[in-house]
Amino acid sequence: MFKNELSGEPGIKQMSLEAGSDQTKIYIVNKFIKVNYRLVEKSYIPMLEIPVKEGRNFSDLYGTDKTSAVIVNEAFVKAAGLKNPIGTPIQIKDWYKKDATIIGVVKDYHLGSLKEIIQPVIIGINDGSEGTMLIKIDKQRQKETLATLEKVYKIAIPVPNIAIHSGMSSMQKNMSRNVNGKKLLMQLPCYLF
């Protein structure tokens, strides 16, 4: 619903869902590796301008992309000791059990603080049912777009005292709300370009 309501907003350049686990165990080439596992929409990699180093991004042209394809980062390739990662089968052995095949390798990118060491990452397709909505907005239309985001959010989740806050060191917008006297924080990252 949230994505549909915002699709016509002229100040929104792109949107993509992201969900994931901080640590997941995968089995590859006779060894276990701990990785960060992300479930994303196919628009995630281009939206965040993460370069594809080898192979390809997810595509509707390949039916197996939704069920058994993953993209990995350079740190994953190094940790797994892979020379030719494209086509390599992996088994996810944690909360989300699945067999998959590597279809692409992206350049290393930061999931969190720039001070943290980049960890191995595997990226799979999100079915669109849950996750954090990443929104890239037009900096020239920032004020009206943020007002629209707040309005749509209040309709989708009718809780009093929602406010959008801007962090000085990041481009994320945090939405906070008070429920029964407790302050809850929800993130709705917005990137200004």
Secondary structure, DSSP 8 states (H G I E B T S, - for coil): -HHHHHTT-TTEEEEEEEEEEEEEEEEETTEEEEEEEEEE-TTHHHHTT--EEEE----TT-TTHHHHEEEEEHHHHHHHT-SS-TT-EEEE-SSS-EEEEEEEEE----SS-TTS----EEEEE--SSSSEEEEEE-GGGHHHHHHHHHHHHHHHS--S--EEEE-SSSSEEEEEEEETTEEEEEEEEEEE-
